[in-house]
Amino acid sequence: MTAQKNLQSSSLPLSDLMLLSQSGSIGSAVVEEMLKKAKKTYVESRHNQAISQMRSTNKYKNGKWKTYYVGDTGRKEIIRDSEEAIYETLFELYKQRENRPATVEDVFNALMERKRDQLGRSQNTIDDSTRYFSYISDAIKKKPIAEVAESDLRKWFVKSYMPTMPREQALRKMLQLLKQIFRYGMQMKVCFSNPAEYILFDDYAKDCNLQKKTDEERAFSKEEIKLLTNYALTRPQNPRAVMSIFAAETGMRVGEMPALLWDDISDEYIHVHRQQIMEKASRVFSEVSYTKDERKHPHNGRMVPITKGIKQALSLAKTLPGESKYVFHDKNGLPITKESYAHYLTRACKKLGIQISNNHAYRIAFNSRMIECGLSPADRALILGHAVQTNEHHYSVSDKRRLADIKSKML
């Protein structure tokens, strides 16, 4: 009995155990029982679907065992006479899957797992890569990665991807992702070359969508901000409405406002140094102690000077129902989620007939307001929380709606 227990707790491979059985060192019944346990453990480490005994008026189904197996062709129902038979079937299916050549999709999934668990990449980064990967055709995804040739990828670009007219940034990200997948495949030793290595951005850039949004399509005008503010003032007990006013006065990001604490506010400045993030897979919101521009290089956030408009918005925030350490909170004191605020803003814009409906339009408008105040690019970048080059390239607009004001000043 002791020998049997030692064998059951050993790490001998199944082939060695079979050899011991054939030599008569241990009984075949012992080996068979150990194999059953090993197979069950193997299946349970891979199978996340319920295994249950059926209760049915159907004589064929009643008393049998059932589960679902999710494979390359989708979800498949498995019904067997016994629980043992279910595990045996699943064992064979999982072994077949693991013994087949790794596909492009297999390596992509392994790469995302590594980025998340070993490199500490954010869920947003994983979701972004997953979205780009979804554009790739199944003919490439399901193909053994070692068999994918450069010509396969180029044909897909010409026939499927480029006809969608992706923007230049999307094309760059797609090429970057493909190269990462094959590079990781080489690291895993499941392919021996990178067929995406010599596919260049310039090869397909001419077929990109080069149309850019006009400045009027990116920022709220003064009239639109006034409409949104008046609309919000009719809902002073709604924390999302107050956030809308606050966004117009501070230019803060959508994720920064929900994480703002009363302790972050002094008599003269707002200390912006954290943000709310959401794990898209679980839709769970949490806070991190850095802003968007600080993820790689934390520098204790930034300071936003408190103006008359900000004071008025903060006064409204102090009257919100409930008590909380958060500036923007519900009646139970919990922070408002950035998602619910974004939904509020979208509905408000739609109701008011405003075409833009995102918080970023407040940031760009706020930058324009600072330009009118005579602030330098460096000063504006400091308050908004990004590099001067970023501010000049993405935030400074030449809004044609301001021409009337300019004309009146020139006359």
N, C-alpha and C positions, 0 to 999 in steps of 0.2 A: 504493500500500500504506500509506503514511504517513497519507493522508487517511482511509482506512478505519479505521486504529487510533485516530485522533483521534475519529472518530464513535463508535466502540465505547466509548470512555472518556468520551463527552460525557454531559451530563444533559438532552439534548433530549427532550421528550415524544414518545411514539410517533406522535402525530398529525403533529408537525413532520417526523419522519423519513419518514412516508408521503408528505408533501407534497414533500419533497426527491426522493423516488423518482419521483413522478409527473412532476416537472419535468425529470427526466433528469439531475439533479445527481449522483446516485449510483445504482448498479445495483440492481435489484429483488432480486437474489440476496443482496447485502450486507444490505439491509434485512430480508429474510426471516431470515437467519442471526442478525441482531441481535435480532429479535423473539423468536426461539426462546430465545436466551440470557436475554433480559429476562423472558420468561414463566417460565423455569426458576428464575431467581433469585427471582421473585415467589412462586412456589409453595413453594420451599424455606424461605422466611422465614415461612411459615404452616403448612406441613405437617410433623407430627412422627411420622407413620407410615412404616414401612419400605416402600421400593419395590424389588421384586425380580423376577427372571426365574424362571418356574416350571419345575420339573423333575417331570414326571408321566408315568405310563403312559397317561393319558388323552390321546388325540390332539388333542382340542380345546384342552386346557390346556397341553400341553407346549410350552415355548419362549415362551409368552406372558408378559406382564408383569402384575404384580398389586400392589395396595395397598389400603388402607382409608381411606375418607373419613368423618370424624365430623361430622355436620351436625345440624340441628334435630330430625330424625326418628331419630337414632341412628347407629350404625356401619354403613356400607355398603361391600360389597366391590366393587372396580373391577378388571376384567380387560380388557386391550387387547393388540393385536397387537405393539405396540412401546413402548419406553420413552418415545419422543417423544409417542405418542398418549396415554400415561398423563398426562404433564405437560400436554398440551393440555386433557384432560378436567378435571384438577384446577384448571387456570387458570380455566376457565369456571365451575366450581362455586364457587371462592373469590370470583371477581368478582361472581357473582350474589348471594352472601351479603353482600358488602360494599355492593352497590348497593341492597339491599332496605332498607326503613325500619328504623331501630333499634328493637328491642323492649325491653320492660321488663327482660328478662334481660340483654340486651346492655349496657344502662346500668348495671345492678347489677354486672356483671363488670368494667366499666370503673371503676366507683366503688371496688370492692375493690382493683383494681390500683393506683389512685391512693392509696388509704389505705396500702397496703403500701409502694409504691415512692417516693411523693412526700411522704407525711405521716408515715411511719415508725411506723405503727400495728403493734401486736404481732400475731402469728399467732393468738393466742387471741381477739383482737378480731375478726379476719377470720372465724374459725371460728364465733364467736358470731353474727355477722350472717348467715353462710351458713346456719346452722341455722334462724334465723327466716325467711329467705327461702324455705326449703324448704317452709314451710307454705302459701305463696301458691299458688293454683291455676294450672295450666298455661294456662288460658284468659286469665289476666292476664299471666303471665310471657311468653308467646309473642306477645302482642298488640303492634303498633307503639305505642310509648310515647306518641306524639302523639295516638293515638286513644282512650286510656284516659280515661274520664270519672269524676267523683266518684261517680256512681251505680253504676258498675261495682265500685268499691272497697267501697261501702257494701253492695251486694248480697252480695259475697263475705264481708264481715264477718258479716252476718246469717245467711246460709245455710251457710257453711263454717267460719269461724274461731271465732266465739263459741260455737257448739254444743260445741266441745272444752273449754269452760270454762277458758280460760287464767287464770293468776293476774294480779293487777293489774300487777305488774312486767313480765310478758310482754306484756301489752296495750300498756303504755307503750313498750316497746322496739320492738314491731311498728309502731306509729304513727310512732315516730322514724325507723325504717329507711325506711318508705314515703316520708316527707317528704324524706329525704336523697336517695333515688333520683330522684325527680321534680325536686328542686332541682338535682341534678347534670345531669339531662337538659336542663334549661333552660340550664345553663352550657355544655353541649356543643352547644346550639342544635338539639337533635333533638325538643324539645317546647317549647311556649310558655306553659304554665301548670302549676301544681302542684295536681292534683285532690285530694291528700291534705291540703292546707293547712288546710281548714276541717272536717276530721274530728277531733273532739275526744275525749279520753279519757272525759269524762263522758257522751258519747253511748252508750257501751257498757259502762261500768264495772259496771252493775247485773247483768250476765250473767257477771261474772268468778267464779272460784272464790275465795271469801273465807275458806275453811277454813284455819286455821293449825295448824302442828304444835304439839303440846303440848310443854311444857318437857322432859317425860320422853322425848320422841322426838328431842330435839336434843342432849342431853348424856349422857355415861356417868355412871351412879351410882357411889358409892364401892364398892359391892359388885361392880359390873361391872369397875371399874378393878382391883380386887384379883384378880378372876378372870383378866383379861388379863395382869396382871403375873406371876402365878404360872405361867400358861401360857408366857409368854415366858422365864421363868427356867429352864424345862426345855429351852430351846433357846439356851443362852448363846453358841454359836458362829455363830448366825444373826444377821447385822447388823440385819436387819429387826425381829427380836424385840427386840433392844436398843433400836432406835429407838422401838418402841412404849412401852417403859418410860420412855425419855427424853422422849417427847411428853407423857406423863402428868405428869412432874415439871417441865416447862418451859412447856407450852402453845404450843410453837413450831409454825409452819405446816408443812404437808406438804412444801413446796418448800424450806423453810429448812434443815431437818435434813440433807439430802444434800449441801448446799453448805458445811456447817460444817467449818472447819479446826481443827486443834489449836492453830494460832497465834491463833485467835479466843478462846481460853480462857485466862484468867488465874487467879490464886488465888481471886479473889472474884467475878468476873463472866464471863458469856459475851457476847461482842460479836456480835450478830446483824445482819449488814449485807449479806448476799447471798442469792440464791435460785437454785434450779435450775428451768429452764423447759423445755418441750418444744414443738417445732414440730410441730403435729398432722399437717400434710400430709406431712412427711418422717419424723416420729417420731424426730427427732434431739434429744438432750438437750444443753443448754448452761447456762452460769452467767451471771448478770448481777449487777452490783455494786449492787443495791438490793433492798429487800424490797417486798412487795405494796403497802404504803401509801406507798412512796417514789417510785414510778415517775415521777410528775410533779413531786414536790418532795423530792429527795434530802436527807437530813439525817444521813448517816453511821450509819444504823441505830439500834439500841437496846441497852441493857445488861440482862441477866437475872441477878439475884443467884444465886450458886451455893449451894444448900441441901444438906443431908445426903443427901436423895434423889437429887439431881443428881450428887453425888460418887460415889454407889454405881453409878449408871448409867454414868458416865464410866469407872469402874474396870472395868466389864464391857466397855466399848468398847475399852479398851486390850488386852484379851485376844483380840480378834477375829483370826482367821488373816490373815496377810499384813501388810505394812507400807505405810503411806500417810500423806500429809499430811491426808487426810480422816478425820474421826472415824468415819464409817460407810462402810465400804468392803468390797469382796469380797477374795478371797484373792490377787488380782492387784494390789491396791492401788487399783482403780478405784472411784469413788464409786457408792453404791447409787442407783438411779433412784427418783424419787418414785412412779413407777407401780408398780414391783415391791413397794415398801413398802405401797402402798395395797392391792395384791392380797393381801399377807400379812395385813393387818389385816382385810380382808373375810373371808378364810378362817377366821381365828382367831375372829372374832365368830360366824360361822355354826356353827363347831364347838362353841362355848360357849353357843349359844342366845341370843346378844345381838342384839337387833333392829337397833340402830344399827351402822353399819360404816364410819364415816369418821373421819379424823383430827380434823376440826373438832369432834367431840364431846369430844375431849380438851381443846381450847381453852376450850370453854364450861364444862366441869367444872373446869378450872384457875381460871377466873375466879370460880366459886362458892367454890372453896377459898380464894381471896384475900379474898373478902367475909367468910368466916368468921374469917379472920385479922385483920379490922378495917381492911383497906386501903381507902383512899378511891377513888372512881371515877377520879380523875386518876392515882393511883398504879397502879391496875390497867391503865388504858389505856396508860400508859407502858411497862409490862412486856410487855403483849401486842402493842403496836405499832399502835395505831389511835387515832382521836379519842375523846374522852370520851363524846360523844353516841352514837357507834357502839357503844361498850361498853355503855352503859346501855340502848340500844334493842335490840341484837341478842345480847348476851352475858349479861346479868343475867337469871337465871331464877328462877321461883318453883316449884321442884320439889316436888311433893306427896309424893315419897318421903322428904323431910326432915321431914315433919310429926311422925313418931314422935320424932325427936331433939329437935325444938322443944318437943314436949309434955313430954318428960322434964325439960327445962331449966326449964319453967314451973311444974312441980309442986313 
